[in-house]
Amino acid sequence: MEVDMPAYGHYIGGSVQLNLDFEDLGFPFWYNKGRPAIIFPDGTKIAGAEPFSRVSGYAVINGRKVEVAGFSDHEAFFNKGDIVHNIIKHGNEFWLPFWCNDETHGIFVIFGDYKDGGIVIDGNYMIPRDFDLAILRLHGISPVKINLSAETLKGSLNLTYDGIARFGWQWGEVVSRVSGTFTRKDGSTAELKGFGWIEHLS
């Protein structure tokens, strides 16, 4: 897929052209286990899935070609009601995908009191029973460093998102490095290092 994307002037300046290949990793995250979910008291509903893909290709930045590799999250998101208005009204929206490698990645989402997520560790898909988020650093009103802890039936995840670049005008959208551990029920651990995204609107 080729996309012409003017870059925000205060980040790069000029123009950016992307030529990318996407390979589905086969572990989609389904909101509310594939059923519509009510996220706000007025009845606002959401549904959909967020499959991850391995990405490779190149970018042409102001005429200079740069090889790129990483991940993408193809958001197939549906909602009933004025979701943007209601997010602004109720606040506490977070969208937090992360990717360490093809076998270890995931996403966490929060809308008000609604929390959901799906993670893949060493190729094993898990739905968190619960997770907590702590803001460690702000840039203005936008979180740029957060810690996320989650419990699953197979172990505990502790992950830190540390922002390295900010994008967007309306949303707090921060590209981040992620690092942490997954502690299995038998006490063994897996080290996690990769990249993530912090989207937040309060």
C-alpha positions as CSV (number, residue, x, y, z in Angstrom):
1,M,0.0,0.0,0.0
2,E,1.3,3.4,-0.9
3,V,0.2,6.5,1.0
4,D,1.0,10.2,0.4
5,M,1.0,11.8,3.8
6,P,2.0,15.4,4.4
7,A,3.9,15.4,7.7
8,Y,3.1,17.9,10.4
9,G,5.6,20.8,9.8
10,H,6.7,21.0,13.4
11,Y,7.9,17.4,13.3
12,I,9.5,16.8,9.9
13,G,8.5,19.5,7.5
14,G,8.0,18.9,3.8
15,S,6.4,15.7,2.7
16,V,6.5,12.0,3.5
17,Q,5.6,9.2,1.1
18,L,5.1,5.6,2.5
19,N,5.3,2.3,0.6
20,L,4.4,-0.4,3.1
21,D,3.5,-4.1,3.1
22,F,1.2,-5.4,5.8
23,E,1.1,-9.1,7.0
24,D,-1.7,-10.0,9.3
25,L,-0.5,-11.6,12.5
26,G,-3.8,-13.5,13.0
27,F,-4.6,-12.4,16.6
28,P,-7.3,-9.8,16.4
29,F,-8.5,-8.1,19.6
30,W,-12.3,-8.0,19.7
31,Y,-14.0,-5.4,21.8
32,N,-16.1,-7.0,24.6
33,K,-15.3,-10.5,23.2
34,G,-17.1,-9.7,19.9
35,R,-20.3,-8.3,21.4
36,P,-21.5,-4.7,21.4
37,A,-20.5,-2.9,24.6
38,I,-22.2,0.0,26.3
39,I,-19.4,2.4,27.4
40,F,-21.3,5.5,28.7
41,P,-24.4,6.0,30.8
42,D,-26.3,7.5,27.8
43,G,-26.1,4.1,26.0
44,T,-23.2,4.8,23.6
45,K,-22.2,1.5,22.1
46,I,-19.0,0.3,20.5
47,A,-18.1,-2.9,18.6
48,G,-15.3,-4.1,16.4
49,A,-11.8,-5.6,16.2
50,E,-8.2,-4.5,16.1
51,P,-6.0,-7.0,14.2
52,F,-2.3,-6.4,14.3
53,S,0.0,-6.7,11.3
54,R,3.7,-6.9,10.7
55,V,4.8,-3.9,8.6
56,S,7.9,-3.5,6.3
57,G,8.7,-1.1,3.5
58,Y,10.2,2.3,3.1
59,A,9.4,6.0,3.6
60,V,10.6,8.8,1.4
61,I,11.1,11.9,3.6
62,N,11.8,15.1,1.6
63,G,13.4,12.9,-1.1
64,R,15.4,10.7,1.2
65,K,14.5,7.0,1.2
66,V,14.5,5.2,4.6
67,E,13.8,1.5,5.2
68,V,11.1,1.0,7.9
69,A,9.8,-2.0,9.9
70,G,7.4,-2.4,12.7
71,F,3.7,-3.0,13.3
72,S,0.3,-1.6,12.6
73,D,-3.1,-1.8,14.2
74,H,-6.0,-1.9,11.7
75,E,-8.8,-0.4,13.7
76,A,-12.2,-1.7,12.6
77,F,-14.2,0.3,15.1
78,F,-18.0,0.9,15.1
79,N,-20.0,3.1,17.4
80,K,-23.6,4.1,18.0
81,G,-24.1,7.7,19.3
82,D,-21.9,10.8,19.1
83,I,-18.8,9.1,20.5
84,V,-16.4,12.0,20.2
85,H,-18.8,14.3,22.1
86,N,-19.4,11.7,24.8
87,I,-15.6,11.0,25.2
88,I,-15.1,14.8,25.7
89,K,-18.1,14.8,28.1
90,H,-17.2,11.8,30.2
91,G,-13.4,11.8,29.7
92,N,-10.9,9.1,30.7
93,E,-10.3,7.7,27.2
94,F,-7.1,5.7,26.6
95,W,-6.1,3.6,23.5
96,L,-2.8,1.8,24.2
97,P,-1.5,-0.7,21.6
98,F,2.0,-2.2,22.0
99,W,4.2,-4.5,19.9
100,C,7.4,-6.2,21.0
101,N,7.5,-8.9,18.2
102,D,5.2,-11.1,16.2
103,E,4.6,-13.3,19.3
104,T,4.2,-10.6,21.9
105,H,1.9,-7.7,21.5
106,G,-1.5,-6.4,22.6
107,I,-3.8,-3.5,23.3
108,F,-5.6,-1.9,26.2
109,V,-8.6,0.5,25.9
110,I,-10.5,2.6,28.4
111,F,-13.7,4.6,27.9
112,G,-14.8,6.1,31.2
113,D,-15.4,3.1,33.5
114,Y,-15.2,0.6,30.6
115,K,-11.9,-1.2,30.4
116,D,-11.0,-3.9,27.8
117,G,-7.9,-5.5,26.4
118,G,-6.2,-8.4,24.7
119,I,-2.5,-9.5,24.9
120,V,-0.4,-12.1,23.1
121,I,2.6,-13.4,25.1
122,D,4.9,-15.9,23.4
123,G,2.1,-16.6,20.9
124,N,-0.6,-17.2,23.6
125,Y,-3.7,-15.0,23.5
126,M,-5.0,-13.8,26.8
127,I,-7.8,-11.5,27.9
128,P,-6.9,-9.5,31.1
129,R,-9.1,-10.1,34.1
130,D,-8.3,-6.6,35.2
131,F,-5.7,-3.9,34.7
132,D,-4.6,-0.7,36.3
133,L,-3.0,2.4,34.7
134,A,-0.8,4.9,36.5
135,I,0.3,8.2,34.8
136,L,4.0,8.8,35.5
137,R,4.7,12.0,33.5
138,L,2.6,14.6,31.7
139,H,3.4,17.0,28.8
140,G,0.9,19.8,29.3
141,I,-2.3,17.8,29.9
142,S,-1.2,14.7,27.8
143,P,0.3,11.6,29.5
144,V,3.7,10.8,27.9
145,K,4.8,8.1,30.4
146,I,2.5,5.6,31.9
147,N,2.7,2.2,33.7
148,L,0.2,-0.5,33.1
149,S,-0.3,-3.6,35.2
150,A,-2.6,-6.4,34.2
151,E,-3.6,-9.8,35.6
152,T,-4.4,-12.8,33.3
153,L,-5.2,-16.4,34.0
154,K,-1.6,-17.3,32.9
155,G,0.3,-14.5,34.7
156,S,0.9,-10.8,35.4
157,L,2.0,-8.1,33.0
158,N,3.9,-5.0,34.0
159,L,4.5,-2.6,31.2
160,T,5.8,1.0,30.9
161,Y,5.1,3.3,27.9
162,D,7.7,6.0,27.6
163,G,6.9,8.7,25.0
164,I,9.5,9.6,22.3
165,A,7.4,11.7,19.9
166,R,4.0,13.4,19.9
167,F,1.6,13.6,16.9
168,G,-1.8,15.0,16.3
169,W,-3.6,18.2,17.2
170,Q,-6.9,17.1,18.8
171,W,-5.8,14.0,20.6
172,G,-2.9,13.3,22.9
173,E,-1.2,10.9,20.6
174,V,2.3,9.8,21.7
175,V,4.6,7.3,20.1
176,S,6.4,5.4,22.9
177,R,9.0,2.8,23.7
178,V,7.6,0.0,25.9
179,S,9.4,-2.1,28.4
180,G,8.4,-4.5,31.1
181,T,7.9,-8.1,32.2
182,F,5.4,-10.8,32.0
183,T,5.5,-13.1,35.1
184,R,4.1,-16.5,34.5
185,K,2.2,-18.5,37.2
186,D,5.3,-20.7,37.6
187,G,7.4,-17.7,38.5
188,S,9.3,-17.5,35.3
189,T,9.5,-14.2,33.5
190,A,9.6,-12.9,29.9
191,E,11.3,-9.5,29.3
192,L,9.4,-7.2,27.0
193,K,10.8,-4.4,24.8
194,G,9.2,-2.7,21.9
195,F,7.0,0.2,20.8
196,G,3.6,1.5,21.6
197,W,1.1,4.3,21.3
198,I,-0.6,6.4,23.9
199,E,-3.8,8.1,22.9
200,H,-5.7,9.9,25.6
201,L,-8.6,12.3,25.8
202,S,-9.9,13.5,29.1
